Amino acid sequence: MYTQIELIKRYRLQVKGHQGQHLLVDPNIQKKIVELMEPARGEEIIEIGPGLGALTYWLLEAGCRVAVVEKDEQFVSILRQELVPLFPDQLTIVHGDILKWNVDQIAREANLKQKQFKLIGNIPYYITAPILFHILDNKTQLTKAVLTIQREVSKRIFAAPATKDYSRLTLAVRFSAEAKHAFDISRNCFTPKPEVDSSTLTLSFSGGDAPDPSEAEAFFYLTRTAFAQRRKTLLHLFLQDKQLKKAGREQWLKWLKELGVQEKARGEELLLKDYLFLAREVRQHNLM
């Protein structure tokens, strides 16, 4: 049995919790997460931030070919010593920062043959949002992602409109994928123990279908502007923006009225469909 605790003791590791390194040491939770992937023998899977290979091991045991991207040099060294000899033809280790690698680059580096992949990862707490946005940017190369993130970020993803957790991230995920909450994980299942609990969620992508690039650009521009200063109204923010203000106050009032939105509405009050409507109008009026 390949266990995290054994490896930590064997290599006398000082895991850097302050750098977001929290290793999942509960084997039952590890298996539950991997089961969400529905791994098939021969399938190629990308894993980000494998640490000591807690999830990697179970994927390899299921017969998958796995390409892992790991930034920490000591983890890379241990993976090469411990897992590569056990699964020499199934595991490829990419030593690097996931934020600097896209899916196409990982696939080429690992000599993966599929055109689309499943992705799995226990996301470091301190850079959760940047990694999530990076994954969404690569969605056309993905079919599914199973991610373990801090509970607070999960609340933002599944937040209802007009609440403090409703955010640009909420809308970005809903624009890009079908998200489902799988289960929560106690902080006691990790070492070193983090200060917060975690959640595991699944993201299902549309199999390569992508919206019109110009509409996507407008959507993300609008949501970024709308949540830049949450206390200010949408109308104020849009009329202060150098691109969006070209439409003029009356046009923006007209669009908000068509949505049934009050003049003093703020960004968290609009639904995904409302931002999609505004994105189409912005493109049709050549504001971007």
N, C-alpha and C positions, 0 to 999 in steps of 0.2 A: 504494500500500500504506500503510495507516494503522498506524504503529508507535509503540510507547511510547517508544523511545529518541529518535526524531525529535522527539516532543512535549516530552520532558524538556529537550532541547537548545534547542528553539525558544523555550520559555517560561522557560528558565533556572531550572527548578524545583529546590527543595531539598525532597525528599520526606522526610516525617517518620517515619522508621523507629521512633523512640522512641514514637510514637503508634500504632503498629501498621500503618503504611502501607508495604507492601512490594508493589511493582508487578511483575506477571508479565510479563516481557519476551520470553519465548521463544514465537514465533508457532506453532510446532508443538504445544507444550503447550496453548496457547490453543485451537487448533482441536480437539485431542483432548477437551478439557473440553466444548466446545460440542457436539461430536458425541454425547456422552453424553446431551444434552438431546433428541436426535432432533427438532430444530426443524422445524416445518412452516410453509410460507408462509401468512401471515395469522394465525398463532397469536399469542396475547398472553402475554407472559412478564414476570415480575418479576425484577429483578436488584438485589441489595443490595451496597453498597460497590463501585461500578463503577470507581472511581479515574479513570483516563484513558480508560476504555472499551475495554480490551483484549478482553474477551469480548463486550461490547456490539456492537462493530463486526461481529463474525462473525455474531451473531444477526440484526442488521439486514440484513447481506448475504444471509442465508438467507430474507429476506422476512418476518421476524417483526415484530410490534409490541411494543416493549419499554418498560416503565416502570421507571426506575432510581431508587433511593433513595440519595442521597449526602449525607454530612454536611459534608464539607470544601468551603468556599466557592470555593477556587481550582480544585478539580476541576470543580465545577459550572459555573464560568465557562468553562473550557476545553471542556467537553462541549458547552456551548451554542454556542461559536464553531466547533468543529471537526466535531461529528457532526450537530447539528440541521440545518445547511444541506445536508448530504449526504442525510439521511433525514428531511425535515421532517414527514412524515405518519406516521412510524413510531416516533419517539422522544419520550417524555415524561420530564422530569427533575423529581423530587421532592426538594427541598432540605430534608433533615431527618435526624434520628437514627432508624434503623430500630427501635430499642427503644421509640420513642414512636409508631410507626405500625403498625397491624395491616393485614392484607391487604384487608379491606373498605374501610378509609380510603384505601389506596393506589389501589385500583380506582376509587373515586369521584373521587379527585384527578386520575387519568390518564384518566378516562372510558373505562375498560375494560368490555367487554361480557360477557366470559365469567363464569361463576359459580365456576369453579375454574381454578387456574393452575399452571404450572410455575415453579419458583424457582431462581435460580442465584446464586452469590456466592463471592468470595474473602474469607473471614471474618477480620477483624482479630484478631491473636493474643491481644491483652490482654483481649478481651471475647468470646472464642469461646464459652464455656459459656453466658453469658446470652443470646447471640443464638441458639444452638441451642435452648435452652428456649423462647425466644420463637417460633421457627419451629414447634416442636412444639405450642405453644399455638394456633397458627393452622392446624393440620393439616387441618381440615375444608374449608378453602378451597384446599387444595393437592392436586395429584395426584403431583407428583414434585419433588424438590430435588436439585440437583447442587452440592456444596459442597467448597471447598478449605479445609482447616484444617491446623493444625500437627500433625505426626506424633504427638506425645505424646497429643493429645486423641483422635485416631483410634484409638490403642491402647486408650484407655479405652472407647470405643464398642464395640469388638469383643473386649473382655477376657473371659476365662473366669472363672467363679466361683472364689472363694477365692484370688484373686490381688490384688496391690496396685493394679492398674489397674481392677479391677471396682468400679463406683461407682454412685451414684444416676443419673448421666448414662447409663451403660450400660443400666440398667433403663428409664429414661425413653424412650430411643430404641427399645428393643425393644417397649415397650408401645405406641408410637405409629406405628411404621413398619417396613418391611423395609429394612434397611441392607445395602449391599454396598460393599466396598472396590474402587475402580477401579484406581488406580495411585498410586505415590509420586512426588513432585517434589523434585528437588534444590534446595537453598537457592541454588545458583548460577543458577537460572532467574529470580531476583527481583532487583530493585534498589529500595532498598538491600538487600544480602544479609542475611537474617535469621540468627539463631544456630542455627536448627533447620531440618530438612527439613519438607516438607508432604505431605499426602495428599489425594487427591480421592476422594470417596465419593458414592454415590447413596442417596437415601431415597425409597422408594415408599410412598405413602399409600393408604388403602383406598377412595378415591373418595368421601369424604364420610361413610362409616359411622363412627360414634363410639360408644364404650362408654357405658353408663349414666353420666351425669355424677356421680352420687353415688359410684359405684364408682371412677371416675377420681380423684375428690377423695380418697377413702380410700387409694387406691394411692399417690398422690404424697405424702400425709401420712405414710404408713408408711415409705416409702423415705427421705424427708427425715429422719425421726426415726432410722431404722436406721443412717444413715451420718453422723449429726451428730457422734458421737464413736466412731470406728472401733474403738478399743481396748476399748470396753465391750460387754458382751453385749446381745443383743436383749432378753432378759428384763429386764435392768436398765433399759435405755432406755425400754421400753414401760411399765414400772411407775413410772418417774419422770415420764412425760408426763401432764399433767393430764386429757387426754381418754382416753387408752388405758388408764390405770391403773384406770379404772372397772370393767373386766372382772375384775380381781382376778388374783392370782398363779396360782391353780389353773386358772382358765380359760385363761390364756396357756400354761401348761404342757401343758394338754390339746391345744390347737391345735398347738403345736410337736411334740408326740408324734405327732399325726395326720399331720404332714408328714415324720415320721421324722427330726426335727431334735433335736439334743442341747440340754439345758438351757443350756449355756454357749456356744451358737452365737453367732456375730457376724453382722452384716448382710451381709457379702460371701459368706457360705456359702449363702444362699438363692437359688433360681432365680426367674425371672419368674413361673412358675406358682405358686410358693409365696407370693409377695407378692399375687398375684391371689386366691388362696384366703383369705389373711388379710384382704384388703380386703373380700371378700364377708362374712366373719364379722363384721368391724367394723361394717359397715353393718347387717347383720341384728340385731346386738345394740345398735344405736342408740348407738354410742360416739362418733359424729360427727354 
